[in-house]
Amino acid sequence: MPLWHDSEAAWHEILPGVRRRIVAHAPSAMLVYYRIEPGRVFPRHTHPHAQYGMILEGGGVFQVGDRSWPVHMGDAYYVPPNVPHELRADPSVPSVILDVFAPEREDFQSETLPPDEP
């Protein structure tokens, strides 16, 4: 069983105030952890992967397609493949989000680390 431990080398600033860590990955799926500073925007984008996520801390406003929802700690979501989406983080507190992409994100491969324990 591959096992990845947290390390500073695993974190990447992908936008100002937005850090990402590839937690675990295999061809079928990828687990990704985000830390987002208050008030930051993860801009509208699309990708061919299904995205499942959960707000672990903080929140904000999540726009998926033409609809927007306030999201808070404990909320979970699903974004279908190729649907535009954006997150505007809560302006008063940091947000922590855990996402699962299926299948694995090829465009994130440069950020992956080998398992610490195979």
C-alpha positions in Angstrom: 0.0 0.0 0.0 1.5 3.4 -1.0 1.6 5.9 1.9 2.4 9.6 1.6 3.3 11.7 4.7 2.8 15.4 4.8 5.9 17.5 4.1 6.7 21.0 3.1 8.0 19.8 -0.2 4.5 18.5 -1.1 2.9 22.0 -0.9 2.8 24.3 -4.0 1.4 27.8 -4.2 -0.7 27.6 -7.4 -2.2 31.1 -7.1 -1.5 34.0 -4.7 -2.9 32.8 -1.4 -3.8 29.3 -2.6 -1.7 26.3 -1.7 -2.2 22.8 -2.9 -0.9 19.4 -1.8 -1.4 16.2 -3.8 -2.2 13.9 -0.9 -2.5 10.5 -2.8 -2.9 9.4 -6.3 -3.4 6.5 -8.7 -4.7 6.3 -12.2 -8.3 6.0 -11.0 -8.4 9.1 -8.7 -6.4 11.8 -7.0 -6.9 13.3 -3.5 -5.9 17.0 -3.3 -5.8 19.2 -0.2 -6.1 23.0 -0.5 -5.4 25.9 1.9 -6.9 29.2 0.8 -6.3 32.5 2.5 -9.4 34.7 3.3 -11.0 36.4 0.4 -9.0 34.7 -2.3 -10.7 33.5 -5.5 -10.1 30.2 -7.2 -11.0 31.5 -10.7 -13.7 29.9 -13.0 -12.3 26.9 -14.8 -13.2 23.5 -16.3 -11.6 20.1 -16.5 -12.6 16.7 -17.9 -12.5 15.1 -14.4 -15.3 14.5 -12.0 -14.6 16.5 -8.8 -15.9 15.6 -5.4 -15.0 17.8 -2.4 -15.6 18.8 1.2 -15.1 22.0 3.1 -13.1 21.1 6.1 -12.7 24.7 7.4 -13.9 28.1 6.3 -16.1 28.3 3.3 -17.3 30.9 0.8 -19.4 31.0 -2.3 -19.1 28.2 -4.8 -20.4 28.7 -8.4 -21.0 25.7 -10.5 -22.4 26.3 -13.9 -24.9 29.1 -13.7 -25.7 28.6 -10.0 -24.0 29.8 -6.8 -24.2 28.4 -3.3 -22.8 29.5 0.0 -20.6 26.7 1.4 -19.5 26.2 5.0 -17.5 23.7 7.1 -18.9 20.2 6.7 -20.5 20.9 3.3 -19.7 18.5 0.4 -20.1 18.9 -3.3 -19.8 17.3 -6.7 -18.8 19.0 -9.9 -19.5 17.0 -13.1 -16.8 16.9 -15.8 -16.4 19.9 -18.0 -18.8 22.2 -16.0 -17.3 25.7 -15.2 -16.8 26.4 -11.5 -15.3 28.9 -9.2 -14.8 29.4 -5.5 -14.8 32.8 -3.7 -13.3 32.1 -0.3 -14.8 33.5 2.9 -13.2 36.9 3.4 -12.9 36.5 7.2 -11.3 33.1 7.8 -8.9 30.7 5.9 -10.5 27.8 4.1 -9.3 24.2 3.9 -10.8 22.0 1.2 -10.3 18.3 0.3 -11.0 17.4 -3.3 -11.1 14.0 -5.1 -10.7 14.0 -8.9 -11.6 11.0 -11.0 -9.7 10.0 -12.9 -6.3 11.3 -11.8 -5.4 14.8 -12.9 -2.6 14.5 -15.5 -2.0 18.2 -15.3 -1.1 17.9 -11.6 1.6 15.2 -12.2 4.5 17.7 -11.8 3.4 18.3 -8.2 3.2 14.7 -7.1 5.8 13.0 -5.0 6.6 9.3 -4.8 5.1 7.4 -1.8 7.1 7.6 1.4 6.3 4.0 2.0 5.5 1.7 -0.9 
